[in-house]
């Protein structure tokens, strides 16, 4: 069965262009040299692809204030490019939630709680009998499968930082903060052996949502 994520317009782009857009999405504003290093291709090849992506209205650039010598530019995604990444719900969902009374409606809160429980029910069997380190890795895969373009890194203090580079329900989250609190509650419930704190939030101006995970003392 084809899902909305499988049919995403991003998947229809040529491999290199898709890789460049995904790298920019993950990293935020980035230079051609940084892109070339990440993707393992030449700077010339990156410039050629960025030029085409710019003509298509998918990337834009601005001068790098830290650039030295030859002027450098940092590239970022346009609104059109952001729309290529999976948004699993959208305007229709927000409209339907509005019919229930809007953000302050108890019924809306109950729906987000049901979604959290459904996601937890799906994740729990996959996390059972794993070490905390393995649970964090598996949960990151679950978030990635859900369309959040998630990855994880180990912190110097032995904790982990899970980063969601894409908000799969951005349109809904913009008007309903319950979506954001539900996401945090889901991650905390999925990792009962750890403390989880959100350290970056797209709704507060960051270009990602990120969570720091540490074992309970």
Secondary structure, DSSP 8 states (H G I E B T S, - for coil): ---TTTT-GGGGS-HHHHHHHHHHHHHSSB-HHHHHHHHTS-HHHHHHHHHHHHHTTSEEEEE-TT--SS--EEEEE-HHHHTTS--SS-HHHHHHHHHTT-TT-HHHHHHHHHHHHHHHHHHHHHHTT--HHHHHHHHHHHHIIIII-EEEEE-TTS-EEEEESS-TTHHHHHH-THHHHHHHHHHHHHTTTEEEEEEE-GGGT-SSEEEEEEE--
